[in-house]
Amino acid sequence: MIRKGNHIERLTKKAGQVGETGRVTAIRDQYYVEVRWDDGHTSVVSKDGLMPLTEANRPHKDA
């Protein structure tokens, strides 16, 4: 379940791609949430393409 404050990832259509990550800043209704993406922009998106991130499924960035 997606809640305000969750760190989330936008799912991608291609295997191997890493989706955008951000934080849910507001729940608009049962279908849409407002997200502040890690790159600084904000958008309203459908909950359908989002996955809450935990330490177990957080994408690893190569240093």
C-alpha positions in Angstrom: 0.0 0.0 0.0 1.3 3.4 -0.9 1.2 6.1 1.8 2.3 9.6 2.3 6.0 9.7 3.1 6.8 6.3 1.3 9.9 6.2 -0.8 8.8 4.7 -4.1 10.1 3.6 -7.5 8.3 4.0 -10.8 8.2 0.7 -12.5 9.7 0.5 -16.0 8.5 -1.4 -19.1 11.9 -2.9 -20.0 13.8 -5.5 -18.0 17.0 -4.2 -16.5 16.1 -0.6 -16.4 16.0 1.2 -13.0 12.9 3.4 -12.6 12.8 6.9 -11.1 12.7 7.1 -7.3 11.0 9.7 -5.1 8.9 10.3 -2.0 5.1 10.5 -1.9 4.2 14.0 -0.7 0.3 13.7 -0.9 -2.4 11.3 -1.7 -4.8 12.9 -4.2 -7.5 10.2 -4.2 -7.8 6.4 -4.5 -5.9 6.4 -7.8 -3.4 9.3 -7.8 -0.5 10.5 -5.6 1.8 13.5 -5.7 5.5 12.5 -5.9 8.6 14.6 -5.3 11.2 12.8 -7.4 14.8 12.5 -6.3 15.9 14.7 -9.2 13.8 17.6 -7.8 10.7 17.7 -9.9 7.1 17.0 -8.7 4.3 15.2 -10.5 0.9 13.6 -9.9 1.0 10.0 -11.1 -1.2 6.9 -10.9 -0.5 4.5 -8.0 -0.6 1.6 -10.5 3.0 2.1 -11.8 4.6 2.6 -8.3 6.3 0.2 -5.9 7.2 1.1 -2.3 10.9 0.8 -1.7 12.4 -1.0 1.3 16.0 -1.8 2.1 15.5 -5.3 0.5 14.3 -4.0 -2.9 16.1 -0.6 -3.1 18.1 -0.3 -6.4 21.9 -0.3 -6.0 23.8 2.5 -7.6 27.3 1.6 -8.8 29.9 4.0 -7.3 
